[in-house]
Every structure is written in structure tokens, then in C-alpha cells.
Amino acid sequence: MRRAKLESYGTAKIKILLTFVFFSLIANVKSNGKTKDEKPKKGRDRKQKDKGEAQLQAEQEEAERLEKERLEREHLKKLEEKYQGARESELAELNSLEQKFLSAQQWKMDYREQAKWEHYLSCDGSPDPTVPQEMNTFMSLWREDQDESVQLVMEKGEVVLKVSVKMVYFSLNLTAPTYSIFPFLVAK
């Protein structure tokens, strides 16, 4: 009996011992899978933790720097596109203005030719202010004419006024108007 008691005592002791070992292993697995023999020193843990944090911070700073560079590139690209659009718009406007200027010059030349032809067809005896020889002849004939009738002086006054208006327009590099603000200057 004593033997049976010892055997049952030994079996119970083994069971307790195995249970203790089992729970110790579970406790060690829960503590990062390290057994009591594998526990690192606190200093080494701290260094590794600091090293990991420093590496993480460096990675975050690098990511921020790359993101900032990407945003700057996008901003520069947008500015370049905006500048290119403005430049194309300005070039189009410049071309349009050049075409309008050439058209205006052509119109001016055509109008002057028409005005000269109308002056030629009017046969009113007034000189063309753009031709110096005609102006000299007109002034010489006007000085030589000594007829002082009121009617003739009024007619010559109208012609002189018309010529002087044309001369002013010519000196300002404009064309003479086909109408007059003075009713007595309108050709009859």
C-alpha cells in the first residue's frame, strides 16, 4: 500500500510538475516568445527602440521631403502651362493687331486714292494740298487776281477755307472729311 501511495504521490507530483512547466512555457510565449534565459538587457532594448524610432522618423522626413518636391513640381508645371497659355493668347492678339494694322493701312491708301480721284472729278479749281506744285500755282494765281467783287471774294474765301481744312488734315496725316461741320464748306 505504501508503494501504491508512493506511486500515486509520484504521479500527482509529475502531473503538478508538468502543469507548472506548461504554464511557465505559456507565460514565456506570451512575453514575446522569450524564455527566461533569453531576456535581453534593458540597455540593449532601449538602443534598439531608439534606433527604430530614429529610422522611422528619418523615413517620415524623407516621405515629407518627397511629397513637398512632388507638390513643387506640380505647381511649377501648372505655372508653366498658365504662362504658355498666356503667351499663346498674347501671340494670337499680336497677330490679330498686325492684321488689323495692315488692313487699316490698306484702307487708308485706298481712301486717299479715292479722295484724290473725287478731287480730280470735282473740277472746282481747288488745288490738291498733297501736291506742292498745285498749292504754289493756286497761291500765285490768287495773289495776282485783283478782281475785288464781293461775290468773287466770297467764292475764293470758300475755296481757301476748304483747301486750308484739307491742308490741316493732310498735316495731321489724316484724310479730309467728305462732310463738313461748316455748312458753307459743303460742295454745292
Rosetta constraint file for C-alpha pairs under 8 A:
AtomPair CA 1 CA 5 HARMONIC 6.01 0.50
AtomPair CA 2 CA 6 HARMONIC 6.05 0.50
AtomPair CA 3 CA 7 HARMONIC 6.01 0.50
AtomPair CA 4 CA 8 HARMONIC 5.97 0.50
AtomPair CA 5 CA 9 HARMONIC 5.86 0.50
AtomPair CA 6 CA 10 HARMONIC 5.88 0.50
AtomPair CA 7 CA 11 HARMONIC 6.03 0.50
AtomPair CA 8 CA 12 HARMONIC 6.08 0.50
AtomPair CA 9 CA 13 HARMONIC 6.04 0.50
AtomPair CA 10 CA 14 HARMONIC 6.03 0.50
AtomPair CA 11 CA 15 HARMONIC 6.10 0.50
AtomPair CA 12 CA 16 HARMONIC 6.13 0.50
AtomPair CA 13 CA 17 HARMONIC 5.99 0.50
AtomPair CA 14 CA 18 HARMONIC 5.94 0.50
AtomPair CA 15 CA 19 HARMONIC 6.04 0.50
AtomPair CA 16 CA 20 HARMONIC 6.05 0.50
AtomPair CA 17 CA 21 HARMONIC 6.21 0.50
AtomPair CA 18 CA 22 HARMONIC 5.96 0.50
AtomPair CA 19 CA 23 HARMONIC 6.14 0.50
AtomPair CA 20 CA 24 HARMONIC 6.11 0.50
AtomPair CA 21 CA 25 HARMONIC 6.14 0.50
AtomPair CA 22 CA 26 HARMONIC 6.32 0.50
AtomPair CA 23 CA 27 HARMONIC 6.09 0.50
AtomPair CA 24 CA 28 HARMONIC 6.12 0.50
AtomPair CA 25 CA 29 HARMONIC 6.10 0.50
AtomPair CA 25 CA 35 HARMONIC 7.57 0.50
AtomPair CA 26 CA 30 HARMONIC 6.14 0.50
AtomPair CA 27 CA 31 HARMONIC 6.36 0.50
AtomPair CA 28 CA 32 HARMONIC 7.23 0.50
AtomPair CA 28 CA 33 HARMONIC 5.72 0.50
AtomPair CA 28 CA 34 HARMONIC 5.53 0.50
AtomPair CA 28 CA 35 HARMONIC 5.03 0.50
AtomPair CA 28 CA 36 HARMONIC 7.03 0.50
AtomPair CA 29 CA 33 HARMONIC 3.79 0.50
AtomPair CA 29 CA 34 HARMONIC 6.15 0.50
AtomPair CA 29 CA 35 HARMONIC 7.28 0.50
AtomPair CA 34 CA 38 HARMONIC 5.61 0.50
AtomPair CA 34 CA 39 HARMONIC 6.43 0.50
AtomPair CA 35 CA 39 HARMONIC 6.76 0.50
AtomPair CA 40 CA 44 HARMONIC 6.82 0.50
AtomPair CA 40 CA 45 HARMONIC 6.83 0.50
AtomPair CA 41 CA 45 HARMONIC 6.49 0.50
AtomPair CA 42 CA 46 HARMONIC 6.20 0.50
AtomPair CA 43 CA 47 HARMONIC 6.22 0.50
AtomPair CA 44 CA 48 HARMONIC 6.22 0.50
AtomPair CA 45 CA 49 HARMONIC 6.05 0.50
AtomPair CA 46 CA 50 HARMONIC 6.00 0.50
AtomPair CA 47 CA 51 HARMONIC 5.94 0.50
AtomPair CA 48 CA 52 HARMONIC 6.04 0.50
AtomPair CA 49 CA 53 HARMONIC 6.14 0.50
AtomPair CA 50 CA 54 HARMONIC 6.02 0.50
AtomPair CA 51 CA 55 HARMONIC 6.11 0.50
AtomPair CA 52 CA 56 HARMONIC 6.06 0.50
AtomPair CA 53 CA 57 HARMONIC 6.04 0.50
AtomPair CA 54 CA 58 HARMONIC 6.06 0.50
AtomPair CA 55 CA 59 HARMONIC 6.15 0.50
AtomPair CA 56 CA 60 HARMONIC 6.19 0.50
AtomPair CA 57 CA 61 HARMONIC 6.15 0.50
AtomPair CA 58 CA 62 HARMONIC 6.10 0.50
AtomPair CA 59 CA 63 HARMONIC 6.10 0.50
AtomPair CA 60 CA 64 HARMONIC 6.15 0.50
AtomPair CA 61 CA 65 HARMONIC 6.09 0.50
AtomPair CA 62 CA 66 HARMONIC 6.13 0.50
AtomPair CA 63 CA 67 HARMONIC 6.12 0.50
AtomPair CA 64 CA 68 HARMONIC 6.07 0.50
AtomPair CA 65 CA 69 HARMONIC 6.19 0.50
AtomPair CA 66 CA 70 HARMONIC 6.14 0.50
AtomPair CA 67 CA 71 HARMONIC 6.19 0.50
AtomPair CA 68 CA 72 HARMONIC 6.18 0.50
AtomPair CA 69 CA 73 HARMONIC 6.15 0.50
AtomPair CA 70 CA 74 HARMONIC 6.23 0.50
AtomPair CA 71 CA 75 HARMONIC 6.11 0.50
AtomPair CA 72 CA 76 HARMONIC 6.09 0.50
AtomPair CA 73 CA 77 HARMONIC 6.07 0.50
AtomPair CA 74 CA 78 HARMONIC 6.21 0.50
AtomPair CA 75 CA 79 HARMONIC 6.22 0.50
AtomPair CA 76 CA 80 HARMONIC 6.09 0.50
AtomPair CA 77 CA 81 HARMONIC 6.17 0.50
AtomPair CA 78 CA 82 HARMONIC 6.12 0.50
AtomPair CA 79 CA 83 HARMONIC 6.04 0.50
AtomPair CA 80 CA 84 HARMONIC 6.00 0.50
AtomPair CA 81 CA 85 HARMONIC 6.11 0.50
AtomPair CA 82 CA 86 HARMONIC 6.17 0.50
AtomPair CA 83 CA 87 HARMONIC 6.02 0.50
AtomPair CA 84 CA 88 HARMONIC 6.12 0.50
AtomPair CA 85 CA 89 HARMONIC 6.14 0.50
AtomPair CA 86 CA 90 HARMONIC 6.11 0.50
AtomPair CA 87 CA 91 HARMONIC 6.11 0.50
AtomPair CA 88 CA 92 HARMONIC 6.13 0.50
AtomPair CA 89 CA 93 HARMONIC 6.16 0.50
AtomPair CA 90 CA 94 HARMONIC 6.02 0.50
AtomPair CA 91 CA 95 HARMONIC 6.11 0.50
AtomPair CA 92 CA 96 HARMONIC 6.14 0.50
AtomPair CA 93 CA 97 HARMONIC 6.11 0.50
AtomPair CA 94 CA 98 HARMONIC 6.11 0.50
AtomPair CA 95 CA 99 HARMONIC 6.20 0.50
AtomPair CA 96 CA 100 HARMONIC 6.16 0.50
AtomPair CA 97 CA 101 HARMONIC 6.00 0.50
AtomPair CA 98 CA 102 HARMONIC 6.16 0.50
AtomPair CA 99 CA 103 HARMONIC 6.04 0.50
AtomPair CA 100 CA 104 HARMONIC 6.01 0.50
AtomPair CA 101 CA 105 HARMONIC 6.15 0.50
AtomPair CA 102 CA 106 HARMONIC 6.18 0.50
AtomPair CA 103 CA 107 HARMONIC 6.10 0.50
AtomPair CA 104 CA 108 HARMONIC 6.04 0.50
AtomPair CA 105 CA 109 HARMONIC 6.23 0.50
AtomPair CA 106 CA 110 HARMONIC 6.13 0.50
AtomPair CA 107 CA 111 HARMONIC 5.96 0.50
AtomPair CA 108 CA 112 HARMONIC 6.12 0.50
AtomPair CA 108 CA 175 HARMONIC 7.98 0.50
AtomPair CA 109 CA 113 HARMONIC 6.22 0.50
AtomPair CA 110 CA 114 HARMONIC 6.16 0.50
AtomPair CA 111 CA 115 HARMONIC 6.01 0.50
AtomPair CA 111 CA 175 HARMONIC 7.75 0.50
AtomPair CA 112 CA 116 HARMONIC 6.08 0.50
AtomPair CA 112 CA 175 HARMONIC 6.66 0.50
AtomPair CA 113 CA 117 HARMONIC 6.19 0.50
AtomPair CA 114 CA 118 HARMONIC 6.09 0.50
AtomPair CA 115 CA 119 HARMONIC 6.04 0.50
AtomPair CA 116 CA 120 HARMONIC 6.12 0.50
AtomPair CA 116 CA 128 HARMONIC 7.68 0.50
AtomPair CA 117 CA 121 HARMONIC 6.15 0.50
AtomPair CA 118 CA 122 HARMONIC 6.03 0.50
AtomPair CA 119 CA 123 HARMONIC 7.07 0.50
AtomPair CA 119 CA 128 HARMONIC 7.42 0.50
AtomPair CA 126 CA 138 HARMONIC 7.50 0.50
AtomPair CA 126 CA 159 HARMONIC 6.23 0.50
AtomPair CA 126 CA 160 HARMONIC 7.95 0.50
AtomPair CA 126 CA 163 HARMONIC 6.86 0.50
AtomPair CA 127 CA 131 HARMONIC 7.84 0.50
AtomPair CA 127 CA 134 HARMONIC 5.30 0.50
AtomPair CA 127 CA 135 HARMONIC 5.76 0.50
AtomPair CA 127 CA 138 HARMONIC 6.40 0.50
AtomPair CA 127 CA 163 HARMONIC 7.09 0.50
AtomPair CA 128 CA 134 HARMONIC 6.33 0.50
AtomPair CA 128 CA 135 HARMONIC 6.95 0.50
AtomPair CA 128 CA 163 HARMONIC 7.68 0.50
AtomPair CA 129 CA 134 HARMONIC 7.40 0.50
AtomPair CA 129 CA 135 HARMONIC 6.17 0.50
AtomPair CA 129 CA 163 HARMONIC 6.69 0.50
AtomPair CA 129 CA 166 HARMONIC 6.51 0.50
AtomPair CA 129 CA 167 HARMONIC 5.45 0.50
AtomPair CA 129 CA 170 HARMONIC 7.27 0.50
AtomPair CA 130 CA 167 HARMONIC 7.70 0.50
AtomPair CA 130 CA 170 HARMONIC 7.02 0.50
AtomPair CA 131 CA 135 HARMONIC 6.60 0.50
AtomPair CA 132 CA 136 HARMONIC 6.19 0.50
AtomPair CA 133 CA 137 HARMONIC 6.18 0.50
AtomPair CA 134 CA 138 HARMONIC 6.08 0.50
AtomPair CA 135 CA 139 HARMONIC 6.16 0.50
AtomPair CA 136 CA 140 HARMONIC 6.09 0.50
AtomPair CA 137 CA 141 HARMONIC 6.09 0.50
AtomPair CA 138 CA 142 HARMONIC 6.07 0.50
AtomPair CA 139 CA 143 HARMONIC 6.22 0.50
AtomPair CA 140 CA 144 HARMONIC 6.26 0.50
AtomPair CA 141 CA 145 HARMONIC 6.17 0.50
AtomPair CA 147 CA 152 HARMONIC 7.58 0.50
AtomPair CA 148 CA 152 HARMONIC 7.00 0.50
AtomPair CA 148 CA 153 HARMONIC 6.46 0.50
AtomPair CA 149 CA 153 HARMONIC 6.21 0.50
AtomPair CA 150 CA 154 HARMONIC 6.16 0.50
AtomPair CA 151 CA 155 HARMONIC 6.33 0.50
AtomPair CA 152 CA 156 HARMONIC 6.10 0.50
AtomPair CA 153 CA 157 HARMONIC 5.92 0.50
AtomPair CA 154 CA 158 HARMONIC 6.32 0.50
AtomPair CA 155 CA 159 HARMONIC 6.42 0.50
AtomPair CA 156 CA 160 HARMONIC 6.04 0.50
AtomPair CA 157 CA 161 HARMONIC 6.04 0.50
AtomPair CA 158 CA 162 HARMONIC 6.16 0.50
AtomPair CA 158 CA 184 HARMONIC 7.30 0.50
AtomPair CA 158 CA 185 HARMONIC 6.40 0.50
AtomPair CA 159 CA 163 HARMONIC 6.14 0.50
AtomPair CA 160 CA 164 HARMONIC 5.98 0.50
AtomPair CA 161 CA 165 HARMONIC 6.16 0.50
AtomPair CA 161 CA 185 HARMONIC 7.46 0.50
AtomPair CA 162 CA 166 HARMONIC 6.21 0.50
AtomPair CA 162 CA 185 HARMONIC 6.27 0.50
AtomPair CA 163 CA 167 HARMONIC 6.01 0.50
AtomPair CA 164 CA 168 HARMONIC 6.16 0.50
AtomPair CA 165 CA 169 HARMONIC 6.29 0.50
AtomPair CA 165 CA 176 HARMONIC 7.39 0.50
AtomPair CA 166 CA 170 HARMONIC 6.01 0.50
AtomPair CA 166 CA 175 HARMONIC 7.68 0.50
AtomPair CA 166 CA 176 HARMONIC 5.30 0.50
AtomPair CA 167 CA 171 HARMONIC 6.01 0.50
AtomPair CA 168 CA 172 HARMONIC 6.21 0.50
AtomPair CA 169 CA 173 HARMONIC 6.23 0.50
AtomPair CA 169 CA 174 HARMONIC 4.93 0.50
AtomPair CA 169 CA 175 HARMONIC 5.81 0.50
AtomPair CA 169 CA 176 HARMONIC 5.54 0.50
AtomPair CA 170 CA 174 HARMONIC 5.50 0.50
AtomPair CA 170 CA 175 HARMONIC 6.33 0.50
AtomPair CA 170 CA 176 HARMONIC 7.23 0.50
AtomPair CA 179 CA 186 HARMONIC 6.57 0.50
AtomPair CA 180 CA 185 HARMONIC 6.09 0.50
AtomPair CA 180 CA 186 HARMONIC 5.96 0.50
AtomPair CA 181 CA 185 HARMONIC 7.93 0.50
AtomPair CA 182 CA 186 HARMONIC 7.27 0.50
